Amino acid sequence: MSRAIRLAKILRIVGRYRLDEFVDVEQLSALPRFALGLAPWRLHPVPDLPRGVRLRRAIEELGPVFIKFGQMLSTRRDLLPEDIADELAKLQDNVPPFPQEQSVAIIEKALGKPVSELFARFENTPMASASVAQVHCATLHSGEQVVVKVVRPDIEPIIRQDIALLFTLARLMAKYHPEGHRLRPVEVVSDYEMVILDELDMGREAANASQLRRNFENNKLLYVPEIYWDYTCRNVLTMERISGIPVTDLETLRARGTDLKLLAERGVEIFFTQVFRHSFFHADMHPGNIFVDATDPADPTYIGVDCAIIGSLSDADQYYLGRNLLGIFRRDYREVAQLHVECGWVPPQTHVQDFESAMRAVCEPIFERPISQISFGQLLVYLFQTASRFDMEVQPSLVLLQKTLLNIEGMGRQLYPDLNLWDTAQPFLEEWVQQRYSPQSVLKRLQRHAPSWLEQLPQLPEAVLDSLQHSRGIERHPSERPQLLNEKKRQKEGRSRRRRHLLAGIVCLAAAASTFPNVGQYLANAPLISWLLAGLGISLFWPRGD
């Protein structure tokens, strides 16, 4: 019954804000078409406003879960028209606080002690309130100033109910919207479900914050507050209280004499360091989560909070993304197109020449402008939009990365309008590529994978026997020959690819040994590496069986 009432409210808001224009009503079945066109839903219609404004107001009226969904949707500029994305970006998550008695009760139940025993001082009035949690200031008995983040009571059932309705709406949109297939609304809602349910787990957020703090330990770029694990669990998070200037408070930053150019450039450096050096990046770096320590105005430091949403890239995505970005910087569109096909971001049957031509058509008009006027984040959006015409499947990690880059670049341009992101990014990426393929780095990666390869060595004879039996099966069952031959072809390609990789590894080891005398001595004295090289040789020269 509650779901039916909620659905009725949604339909009323949809009708009042005339959101039916986002759906091809003529293709709807009789009942949905009747519900959207029913007179009561259209009572008190809103004034004649642009569609993006009407959509934003409807989402605000629907409540916190839809607001957060709209905020996330606003980052999918590869899927949305510009006017709608701009309006959704204005969504504010200002939610009234829940009663302080409930906050205290949740903390005491979660941590197993009265608040008076846990804290020397606890402020009942929250300092901030959002859709998922609210924050209270407190002081530990040891004297540390902390903030306590408390998840809203009974929020998970509400979120799950609204997500179920979002899935229903997404399926309708996928079926009836003219561009439903390209927009992939069900996948977007699925991504959102993972994000918002993760935000309910304060233990996960605390673990993310601890990792990010460790990554930037003894580093002037970014400071992450300390987590107090004895006062943290699934629905309560306690962390160090920071004192900083909101990054949007330009008046105060200027009054302190802060080096805004350096601050803007450091924001870009933080982004690329997280993505390419750590493969662990804060994916919610909007201005509300960023503060500045301007104690030394000539050497300012960022402070990052709210680590609920974290992105990471696989080694392969890291490599292909770095190469793609360098290709864009150098305007080498052929390489960009080939990399998209090679890494599987577009289907293998894509014509590289056609894709290259489309990339050139997007990039060239942009590059004709002064470099300081080019938005790198927006360029990525345009490239994703172009790639979508070639059936590019955008990975969630790439979407988070695009969103974060847009946030960072927008924040940097606000701090220093003449920010040239390219001057910071290109040298960083070139140095990263050089370091990634230096002999020392290759040797480290070989050592890291050595235990796994050695573990698989004893299984090689069994794999060969399986392959022989598989081949005999083809001879005994000719009717299955086409499928088995295709499978054999894939296996053969996989073996050839592994041989090439192993050969490349041996060549790199040989280069390292010849370039650095100590490396050769180290290899000779390391039993593990010796066995690894023996295994590599066995795998490389094993009879092919083809």
C-alpha positions, 0 to 999 in steps of 0.5 A: 500500500505504501508503495502504491501511495508513493507511486501515486505521488510521483505520478501527480508530480510528473503530471503537474510538472509535465514531465510526460514530454520526456516520454513518447506517450503515443507508444505507451500502453493504455493504462500508463497513458491514461495515468499520465493524462488523467485530469487530477494529475494536472491540477495546479500545473506549474508555469510555463518553464524550461524543461530542465527547470521543471525537471529539477523542481520535480526532483526537489519535491520528490525528496532526498533520494531523488535529489541525490539521484539527480545530483549523480545524473547531472554528472552523466553529461555524456548521456544528457542534453546540456540544458538538463545537465546544467539544471540538475547540477543546481540541486541542493541537498538541504535536508531538515535535521532529525531530532537530537534524541534520535541521534543520541540513541543511535550513537549509544546503541551502536557504540554500547555506552552513554554519550556522556561516557563516550565524549567529554562534550557532545553538541546535541544541535547538529552542525550539518544535515544531509539526506543520508546523515547528519553531523555533531561536534564533540570532544573526546575525553583525551581532549581531541576535537571530533565530529560524529556523523550519524546515519538517519534512522530508518533511511535504508527501507525508504531508499530501497523503496524509492530505488525500486520505483526508480527502476520501474521508471527507468524500465519505462524510459528504456522501453518508450523513450526515443533514445532509451537504448542509448541512455541506458537508464536501468544501468544508471539507476543500478550504478546509483543504487550501489553508490547510495547504499555504500553511503549508508555504511560509515565503516566503508567511508572510514576505511576509504578515508584511512586509505586516502590519508595514508596515500597522502601522508607527509604530503603537502598536497592533501590532508585527510582527517584522522579516523577514530576507529573506537568510536566508528561502526556501520552507522556512526563515524567519528573523525578529527574535526578540521579547521579550514576555509571552504574552497568557495570562500574566495573573499577570505582566501584572497584576504589571507593572501593565498596563492590561488594559482598554486592552489588551483594547480595543486588541485589538478596535481591531486587528481592525477596523483590519485588516478595514476599513482594510487589508482584510488581517487576521491570521486565526490570532490565537489566544493562542499567537501573541500577546504583549504588550510591557508596557515601558510598562504604561500604554501596552501594545502587542501583538506578533503572530507566525505570519502563515501564515494571512491573510484579506482581503475584497473591496471589496463584502464589506467594504461589505456586512459593515460595513453588516450589522454596523451594522444589527445594532448598530441592531437594524435587521433589515430592512436586515440581511435586504435586505443579505444578499439584495443582496450574494448571501449568500443566494439572490435568491428569498429572502423578505426578510420571512421572513429578517428574522423569523428574524434578529429571533428570533435577536437579540432574546433576546440583546439583552435581556441586559446589553450587557457579557454579549453575545458579538458573535462568538457572535452572528455564529455564530448569524446564520450558522447562521440564514442557513444555513437559507436556503441561505446560502453562507458564503465562506472569507473570512467564515469566517476573519473569524468565527474571528478575531473569536471569538479576539479577543473571547475573548482580550479578555474573558479580559484584561478580563471587562467588555469591551464590544466594542460600545462600541469597534466601533460608533463605529469602523464609523460613522466608517469608513462616513462616511470611505468616502463622503466626497468625498475618499475617493470622488475617490481611488477614482475616480482609482484606477480611472481607468486601467482605465476609460480602457483600456476606452473604445476597446473601446466601439464594438466592444462596441456592434457585437457587441450589434447583431449579437447582436440580429440573430441573434435575428431570424434564429434564432427558435428561440433567442429565449428564451435570447438574450432572457434573455441580452439582458435580463442585458446590459441590466440590467448596462448600466443598473447601470453607468449608475447607478454612473457617474452616481453618480460624476459627482454625487460629483465635482460635489459634491466640486468644489462643496464643496472649491474646490481640487478643481474647479481640480485637475480642470480642470488634470488631463488624465487626469480630463478624459478620464475625465469625457468617457468617463463622459459617452460611456458614460452617454449612449451609445444604449441599443440596446433 
